[in-house]
Amino acid sequence: MNWHVTRVWSKFQQWTRPLYLEIQIKKGLSRYFPRESLTHINLSLATLCSSNCIFCPVERGVSVRQKFMSLALVEKIVRELKSSAFRRKHNVQIISIGENGDAFLNKEILPILRLIHRELPHLKVICYTNFRTFTPDLIDIVLKENLLNFVGCNIDSADGETYFSIKRTDFKKVMEHLNYFIARRRKLRRDIPLGIGMLTLYAYVHSIYNNFGDLPLKLKDKKINLAEIRDDSEDVRKLILPLLDHPKDKLWVTQPVVGWAERSLGLCQKIDYAHLSCSSLAGC
Ligand code: SF4
């Protein structure tokens, strides 16, 4: 190489070195955290619910014959999560227990939570609940034994009547349990964050109507006048914000609205689950 070519070559190496290093680091990391690595596991402990939200699919859980996941099946899943073969491939950090239904309807909820807490202490266990069946006796045990690391729920209205028209469940009981959770958490000095989502009737109905020109499926046979639905998001803020422990807790507005409950309006294509598999669930 003559002098000129050597200079160009060394400049080229200088420019490309950071890129080369980045590629090497990514290659190295991908051995430990492969692309297909799972980071979250969602357990559907129940496919029944004590609510019937307008934004929850009509056919949710209908095709699942066994309505509650058994402790025995959770044990099997936990064994797999703990196995070195699984841990080599996946980097699971979070287990969510409220997938697809109301986990607290499952009679084995406490043994299941204790099992996860004991066997997988490094994982964060999170639960989305409507607080209807997360009753004071369960709240006490969960808080005392530190069985959850995060609790989420939706408060979609500040008055019982509108709340019932969105969720078909008892607003008074929900608020009673939510307030109990907050008070006991303070008393026991537990550091479990609370996330409250808000999807008001106004936001949901207008979003579905504006995007798809129709009312939500679950309201179709009701006589609804869009102009008469009041935007009560400010009322929800006034009700919820003073209860929360900031900045640990959060109130968020569900944005954007997802039309997963409106499949028969032609919004969503059927998802093909056939190619997915889980060795723990196979044969159950
Ligand atoms: S609380 Fe959740 S699972 Fe139950 S009906 Fe509402 S959206 Fe569906």
Residues whose N, C-alpha, C, O or C-beta is under 5 A from the ligand:
A	BS01	SF4	C49 S51 N52 C53 C56 N100 G101 N130
